[in-house]
Amino acid sequence: MIWSDNKIIDMAERGMIEPFDERQLNPASYNLRLANKIRIPLPNMMHYKPVARNTHFSAYLTNEMEFETHVLSPGEFCLCCSVEYVRLPVECSGVLYSRSSMGRIGLEHLHAGYVDPGFHGQLVFEFHNNAPWPIMLEAGEQYMQIVFEAMDCAPGRSYAQTGRYWGQTGVQPARIDPLPRLAQ
């Protein structure tokens, strides 16, 4: 079941979203603001080896940089993060969506929008410009929204035990581990 604005307010008062601002609240979601931190692909990416599951992905991106505005050209990709620090209880998961206004100008949030129960941290956004025009990203503006979904019961293990991004702050690149080999 998706949480309403009333439930989101109740949980925010218990520290689920910091900072919390009721002006960012929707009937069944909460708008997230863009922090002033970004990582972009290094120049000349065509000369790099293809990304595989065991790739140390931070080698493909700049170090975290601060920005007030950043122009995302057509076809470009970047990683950004939320201003808000989110603490999901273990009985709730989250789903990230682009705000419809962002989709309508061609800014796409790629398909890594699921937030596991028990996650704590700033949320990382994977933006791609699908438009034929440049898009200006502005720190502090609302680009994304999160929908909270109640679980039927608490999981046996929370993200605090299983996740690789628990407690993250800033723009964290992919932490891709090799897949475990299955017994033959």
ZIPE-V414345 format. One record per backbone hydrogen bond with DSSP energy under -0.5 kcal/mol. CO is the residue of the C=O (numbers start at 1). NH is the residue of the N-H. Records with the same first field share a line. If there is no record, write none. Layout:
# ZIPE-V414345
CO->NH  NH
This chain:
# ZIPE-V414345
1->150
4->8
5->9
6->10
7->11
8->12
9->13
11->14  16
12->15
16->87
18->85
21->24
22->25
24->31
27->5
29->26
30->146
32->143  144
33->35  83
34->140
36->67
37->81
38->65
39->79
40->62
44->47
45->48
52->55
55->57
56->59
57->60
58->61
60->42
65->38
68->139
69->68
70->72  137
71->73
72->135
73->76
76->129
77->41
78->127
79->39
80->125
81->35
84->86  123
85->18
86->88  121
89->92  118
90->155
91->151
92->118
93->149
94->115
95->147
97->145
99->102  103
100->104
101->105
102->105  106  107
103->106
106->108  130  131
108->110  128
110->112
113->96
114->116
115->94
116->119
117->159
119->88
120->167  168
121->86
123->82
125->80  127
126->110
127->78
128->108  130
129->75
135->72  137
137->70
138->141
141->34  143
143->99
144->32
145->97
146->30
147->95
148->3
149->93
158->161  162
159->163
165->168
168->122
170->172
174->176
175->177
